[in-house]
Amino acid sequence: MDTQQKDLSYFRLRLQELLHTSFPEKAYDNKFIEQRSSWAANAYEGAFRSGNSIDQCDEIANYILFEDLHFSRFDTVFQVICNEFDTIMADEELRPFALKMLPVCSPVFEGYELTDDLAYGTEYNLLYTELTGTIAIWIEEHGLQ
């Protein structure tokens, strides 16, 4: 049981780190975090007991832990802000501003199928352009408050 708790803690911490970095809207969803962590720990343990290698166990657990968490709306907004608007604000203001822009940009994301592969397709360029325009208009109307 003690080993399982350590495994659960390990998976919880890994998931929380990703959520805080790339999915701030999910970072405090304790039910989601507990459920995913538990599933990953159980999958790892089951895979290990079935004779899989450590690498295979890690791969199985990571698949469950990070399922549907590869494309990040926040990372995309943050990238647009860093690439397009970094000259009008200090470096330490970029992340807080991206957090502020995430809900503003939410309607733009609704027009796209947000799959893990989106960043590698041609639609990503359209999304990037739309986000840039949305943020530019917001700044024009509200300033950098």
Salt bridges, closest charged atoms under 4 A:
GLU34 OE2 - ARG12 NE 2.81
GLU45 OE2 - ARG49 NH2 2.71
GLU110 OE2 - ARG73 NH1 3.57
